[in-house]
């Protein structure tokens, strides 16, 4: 019988995501965030996608600009490392706050937001619900 656990690397896991359906474990994936950071060449890498959510890693170097646009899905950011500020809203309702390791940020769908004043390489885990891009496609 095969194991319901799939290893994404040989290293100790950082995140374990278990999908449950009708009380039975359907599938589990284990991801080593440190290894993904060390090998990624792209600023954003999605590493999990199911219909209800997607998860990715977003990395911005010190001094970089964040050019993301508002998304059609709700987002949660978990700052794993680095120092920066996040700007949310626009014009008269803009808000800026500091973020660092351990900061968790919820951004509702369609809210303008971006990281700014990145003073130390920023590594962030990004959770979209539903999966990134799926709400925009469903609305068409």
Long-range contacts (C-beta under 8 A, 24 or more apart in sequence): 4-28, 5-30, 6-30, 8-32, 8-47, 9-35, 11-35, 15-55, 15-125, 17-48, 17-55, 19-50, 33-57, 33-80, 33-123, 33-125, 37-123, 44-126, 46-132, 49-131, 49-132, 50-131, 51-130, 51-131, 51-134, 52-129, 52-130, 52-131, 53-127, 53-128, 53-129, 53-130, 53-131, 54-127, 54-128, 54-130, 54-131, 54-132, 55-125, 55-126, 55-127, 55-128, 56-125, 56-126, 56-128, 56-132, 57-123, 57-124, 57-125, 57-126, 58-122, 58-123, 58-124, 58-125, 58-126, 59-121, 59-122, 59-123, 59-124, 60-84, 60-115, 60-118, 60-121, 60-122, 60-124, 61-118, 61-121, 61-122, 62-118, 62-119, 62-120, 62-121, 63-118, 64-118, 65-116, 66-114, 66-115, 66-116, 66-118, 67-114, 68-113, 68-114, 70-109, 70-110, 70-111, 70-112, 70-113, 71-107, 71-109, 71-110, 71-128, 71-132, 72-109, 72-110, 72-133, 72-135, 72-136, 72-139, 73-109, 73-128, 73-129, 73-130, 73-131, 73-132, 73-133, 73-134, 73-135, 74-106, 74-107, 74-108, 74-109, 74-128, 74-129, 75-106, 75-107, 75-109, 75-126, 75-127, 75-128, 75-129, 76-104, 76-105, 76-106, 76-107, 76-126, 76-127, 76-129, 77-103, 77-104, 77-105, 77-107, 77-124, 77-125, 77-126, 77-127, 78-103, 78-104, 78-124, 78-125, 78-127, 79-103, 79-104, 79-105, 79-122, 79-123, 79-124, 80-123, 80-124, 80-125, 81-120, 81-121, 81-122, 81-123, 82-118, 82-120, 82-121, 82-122, 82-123, 82-124, 83-118, 83-119, 83-120, 83-122, 84-115, 84-116, 84-117, 84-118, 84-119, 84-120, 84-122, 85-115, 85-116, 85-117, 86-113, 86-114, 86-115, 86-116, 87-113, 87-114, 87-115, 87-116, 88-112, 88-113, 89-113, 109-135
